[in-house]
Amino acid sequence: MDNPRQSCGSDSEKGFPSVLALYLKLLPIEFFSRFTRDSKRYHNGIFTLPVVIWLMILQRLHDKGTLLVAVRSVTCGLPAALIPQPSKRVREHHVSSHTGGYNQARQKLPLEVVQQVGDEVFERLRAAKAHRGSARSEPMFVLDGSTLLMPHTPALLEAYPPCRNQHGDSHWPIVRVLVAHDLHTGVALRPQWGAANGPKALSEQHLTGQLMERLPAGAGLVGDQNFGVFWIAWAAQQQRHPVLLRLTAVRAQHAFGCVLCNGTDRRVNWKASRYDRAAHPELPPDACAQGRLIVRRVYPSDGSVPIKLYLFTTLDLPAKEIVQLYGLRWNVETDLRSLKKTVRLEMLDCQTPAMVAKELNLAVMAYNLVRAVIDESAQRTGLSPRQYSFSMVHDLLNAWLPRIAGMSSESERQAEYERLMTYVAQCRLYKRKKRPSYPRAVWRRPRTFPGHEVSSSQKPTQVSSSRKAKQS
């Protein structure tokens, strides 16, 4: 997809398919000159700034994703468009297969550069979509949060403390991540994260306030019951972001104090409660969120019992469309699954908070590049991007990338591009014609090794007497 604002590379890059082509089109080599002009850190060596960022993206796209996988792609040869001025070792194919140089380049990569690169990719993808035209002029972003595990290192334990229970602290540091995905295309904004436990723990509502500052102008927010609180509705209204939030029955009753029966659709003024003012003392005395309260009984597609939705919105749409729009919120659950399973964010392998920040940003960038390929195919077929399987397209790109990287002919690359997009169009989600006759279940696998028990010398807290008796 071409950038509507400016040309993204030379003619030789226009026919180069796969995610590497999108990387070069969205972030041409000239884009990185602003970071390298006044810095001696990045020179014309092997691991230049665009090469390091691409290799870190490649790690997230690869099923294995080790440092050695990234270095192997360098030893096999990177496209000339990625290294316009190769060093002597690159020209003579004498690149070392060891990972030390690449690892040092990863450590030296500034976080500010990674954030600006991620924002640039997001803005160019959004601008390309606006250039082609869409159903809504302002996008809607669905919010959701999750937690990720990290290695047991002193730096990560201090920054992201693990959870604890009556037996003491757990082993894994935990980070809370908040994501915002486009409701229709799945393209993600740069995530917001913080500690999930400890004195510096941040809630999903607090992270929403930080992420809201980076939303595009006029973009809307869709959130479930965890985000259906007064502060988010009021803060979004102050920044002119429409909202569609689901409330709990108790919160809706306390906030609006009326009989909320099925079919309710009326204008309401949501005022801050005593609890809201205690949690957010910066609220002005006359803080009020004006919108509509919609109550509808809906029947889940899985045949379970009907539920009643309490929706607060500032959108000027018919109630039926509001309920249908909220029904698309479930897409963020599969988006999180793609990030945690397919892009392998469920368990990070970083050792420091700085590398955690870089990996989170670049993982979302890798996810967006796959989403961009899906969006391009959707434009050709006329389907919705949500009708494609993310993992199938991801596997297809992994199979195609090594083949295309070795091509030098422009005509061959263009022909391979069309062949690739033909197979991408076949990566559609399967439509079930009838409900399964039995509930889905998983057989538990036998455990080869017993669970690790922390000894008393390793654990700072006392173990209960019942647990001591069990261990003995």
N, C-alpha and C positions, 0 to 999 in steps of 0.2 A: 504494500500500500504506500503510495507516494504521500509525502508530507505536503499539505496544501499551503504552508506558509513559505517554504523555501525548498530549494533543490537539495536532496539528500544524497550526495555522492556523485561519482562520475557515471558515464554511460555503462561502464563495465559492471557496475554494481546493480543496475536496474533489473537485470535478468537473473540475479543470483538468488535462488530460492532458499527456503527453510528459515529457521530462526536467526541464523547468522546474517542472512540477507536483511531481515528486519532490523537487526542490531545495527548494521552498517547504514541502513536507510534512515532510521530514527536518530542514530547518533553517528553522523559522519566523522571522519578523522579530524576535520577542521573544527568540530565542536570541542574537542579536547585541547585545542591550542590555547584556550583561555586559562587552562589550569597549568600548562607546561611552559608558558611564555616566560614567567618570572620565577620559575623554579628549576633548580639544578637536579632535583631528585629524579625526574623522569627525563631520560635521554634517549638516544636512538639505539639502545641495547635490545635485548631479547624481550624482557618483560616490561614493555611500555605501559602507559596508563590504559589505553583501550584494550590492549592484550590481556592485562591482569583482570580487568572487569569482565571481559568476555570469558576468560577461563573460569572465573568464579561462577558465572552464569552456567557455563557448560557443566560444571560439577553438579549443580542442582538439577540439570536436565538429564544427566546420566544416571543410570540405575545404580551404579556403584558409587560414583561421585567422590573418589579419593583424589589426593594431590597428584598421585602417579598418573591417574587418568588424564588430568589436565596437562601434565608435562608430556605425556605420550602424544597428545595432539600437536604439541609444538615440535617435537622431534620428527613427526610424520610430515609436518609442513603446514603452515597456516596460509590462507589466501593472501595474495599480494595486496589486496585492498585493505587488509587489516594492518599490514606492515608496509607502508609505502616506501620507507627508507630502512631496509633491513640492515642489520649489522653484518660484520664479516663472518661471524660464526653461523648466522642464519643463511647467508648466501652460499657458504661452502658446506652447509649441512653438517656442522660440527657442534650441534647443540647437545649439552649434557642431559642425560636422562635422570639425573638426581633431582630431588624436589626441594633442596635447600634454597636455591635462588628464587624460585617461585614463592616459597613460603615467606621469605623475607620481604618480597614485593607485596604480598598480601598484608603483612603486618604494617608496612609503611603506607599503605593506601589510606588517605585521609577520609574520615567519615563524612566530612562536609561535601567532598567530591561525590561520594556514593549517593548521598541524599539528593544533590542537584541532578545527577544523572538519572536517578529514579523518577524525580519530578518531571524532568524533561521528556522521558519516555511516556509517562502518563499524559502529559499535556499534548504531545504530538499525536498520540492515539486518540485522545478526546477530540482534538481539532480535526483529525481525519474523519471521524464519525460525524461531526457537525457539518463538515464540508459535503459529505455524501447525503446528509439529511437523515432525520430520525423521526419517530412518532412524536416525541416530546422534545421541545427546545431545551428544557432544563433536565438533566439526568436525575435519577433517584438512586441513592446509595443505601444499601441495607447494612445495618450494623450488627456485629456479633463479636463475641470475645471467646478466647480459648486460653489454655495454658500449655507451655512447652517445657520439656525437661532438658537439663544440661549436665555436663560432667561435674564430678565432685572435685572442684578446685577451690583453693582459699579465696581467690578473687571473686569467683562466681557465688560462693557461699555468702560473702559479705554483701555483694550487690543484690543478689536474689536469694534470700534465705529460704530454706525448705520448709514445708509444713511440719507441724508437730501435733502429737496427740498425747494421751496419758502415758505412753511409753517413751516419749522424748522426740527428738528431731528425726525426720526421715533422712534418707541419703541424698536424694537428688535435688539440686537447686531448681526452682520453678520461676518462670517468667510469665506474666500475664500479657497477652497480646490482643489488641483490638484491631479489627479489620473493617474496611468499608468497601463493598463491591457494588459495581453498577448492577442495578436490578435486572437489566435486560441482556447485557453483554458479558457480565462477569469480570470486567476489567477492574483491577483493585487500586485503590489509593495507597500511598506509602503508609505502612502500619504504624501504630502507636503502641508502646509497651512500657512496662514498669514492673516493679516487684509485686508479687502476689501475696507475700507474707512479710512479717517484720514491721518495725516502726515506720518504714518508708513505703508501705504497701499502698498501691493505687487501685481504686475500684474502676470498673468499666465505665461508670458515669463520669469519673474524673478524667479518664483517658478520652472520653467522647468530647469533653470540652477542649482538650488540646488538639484533637484531630479536626474539630469543627473549624479551627482557624485556617486549615489548609484546604478546605472544600472549595470547589469552583463556585463562582458567584451564582446565586440562585439555585444551587443544587439542593435537592430534598433529601430527607432522612427517613428511613423506615426501621423501626425497632420493635422488639417483642416486649414482654412484660417487664424484663429487667431494665429496659430503657424508658418505659412508660412512667416517668416521674416528672414532677413539675419543673425542676431545674433545667432539664434538657429541653423541654418544650419552650420555656421562657428564653433560654440562651439562644436557641435556634431562631426564635422570633426576633430577637434583638439583632441578629446577624442576617436576617432576611432569608432564612432557609426554611422552606415548608417542611412539615413533619407529618408522619403517619405512625402513631404510636399505639401499641396495645396496652391497656390498663388491666390490672386485676379487678375483680368484682368489688373487693373491699375498698381499694383506692378510688375507684370510680364512684362508689356510694358516698365515701367521706368527702371527696372533692366537690361533688355536684349536688349531694343531698336531695335526691329525688328518686322516684320510682323508675327504675331503668328496665323497661320491658322490651321484648323483641319488637323491632321496627322503629325504635327511637332514632330520630335524626333532627337535632336542634342545635342552635347556637348556644355556646356556653362561655363563661369567663372563669378560667382556672386560676384561683388565687393560691398563694403560698400558705402552707400550713405551718403550725408551730414547729414541727419537726424539720420542715424545709428551711426555715429561717435559722434554726439552730445549726444545721449542717452547712448552710451557706449564709453567713452573716453579712456578706456583701450585697445581698438582695435589697433593693430599695423598698420603702414602705408600701408603695403602690404597685408592686410587682404583680403582673397579671398576664396570663397567656390566653388570647382570644382565639377561638376555633369552633369546631363542631364535634359533637359527641354522637357517635353512631353505634347502635347496639343491634347485632344480628345473630341469629342462631344459624350455625353452619353445620354441615354434615361432612365429616372427613371422608376422603376417597377410599380409605381402607375398610370402611364399613363399621367403624367404631361408633360409640355413642355420640350424639350431637353435642356441640359445645357452643357457648355464647361468647361472642367477641364484643369487647368494649374498646372502641377505637376513638382516639382523639386525633383530629387532623386539621390542618390549615389549608388543605387542598380544596379548590373549587371544582369538584367533580361530583357526578351523581353517586349516591350511596352504593349502588351496585358496583360501579367501577372502583370505588374505594375498597370494598371488600375483596374484589378480584385482584386488585393491586397488592393488598396485604397477603393474599394467598401465594404470591410469588416470593415472599420472604424466605420460604423454605430453601430456595436456591443457595442461600449463603451457607447452609449446612453442607451441601455437596462441595461448595467452593473451599470451605475449610478442610474438608476431607482431601481435596486435591492438593492443597498446600501442605498438609501434614503427612499424607501418605505418598502421593505421587512425586511431589517436590521434596519430600523427606525433611520436613521441618519438625516432625514430632519429637525427635531427639537430636538436638544440636551437638556437634562435636567440637565446639570452640572451647578455648581455655580462658579467655578474658572477656570482660564486658564489651570492650571495643570491637572485638571480632564478632561477638553476638549481634551487635548493632549492624555491622556490615553484612553479615550473612542474612539477617532478616530482610534488609532492604533489597539485596540482590536476589534473594529467593522470590520475592514478590515481583521483581523485574522479570525474572525467568518465567514466572507464571503468566505475566502480562504478554510476553512475546508469544507464548503458545495460544493465549486467548486472541491475539491479533491474527494469527493464522486461521483460527476458527472463524473470526469475524469476516475475514476476506473470503473464505469459502461460503459463508452464509450470504454474503452479498451476491455471489454468483448463482447460488441455488435458490435464493429466495426464502430460505428457512430461517428460523430463529437461532441465534447462537446457542441458546439453551437446549436445542435439540441435538447437539453434538456431545459426544463422549470426550471429556478432557483427557482421560488416561489413554484412550485409543489414539487420539491425535498426538499425544506426547510420545507414545511408543513408535508411531509412524515417523515422526521427526527424528527420533533417535536412530532409526534404521536408515534414514535417508542422508543424514548429515555427513557421515564419513565418505559416502559415495560422491556427493556433490562437491565436497571440499577438494577432491583431487581433480576435478574437471578444469580445463583451461580454455576450452572453446566456448564462445558466447552462444553459438547456436545449440550446442549440446546442453548448456545450462538452461536455456530457455525451454527446450524440449523436455528436459527433466523436471522443470518447474511445473509445466502443464500436467505432466504425468503424476507428479506429487499431489497437486490439487485435485486431480481426479480421485485419488484414493482418500484424500481428506474428506471429500464430499460423501464418502461411504461410511465415515465414522459417526454414525447416527445412533442415538439411544434407541434401544429396542422398545417397541410399544407392546405392552401386554394386552392380549385380547380378552383375557379373563383373569379373575383373581386366582391366586394359588390355592390349591385345595387343602394345604396344610400350612401351619405357621412356620416361618423360617427359624432355624435353630442351628447351633454349632456344637459339634462333638468336642469335648474338652480333650486336648492333647496331653499325653502323659509327660510329666516333668522328669527330665534326665537327671538334673542336679537339684538338691534341696535349696530352699531359700537361704540367703546369707543372713546369719544371726550375728549381730554386733555384740562383741564381748563387753564386759563391764569396764575394762581398761580403755576401750575406744569410745564408750558412751559417757558423756559428762553427767547425765542425770541418773537417778536411782531407778532401778527396775522394780516393778511391783513384786510382792512376795508370791503371788499366784503365778506370775510369769517365771520367777526363779524356780519354783517347784516344777513347772512344766519343762524348763530347760534341763533340770537335773534328772 
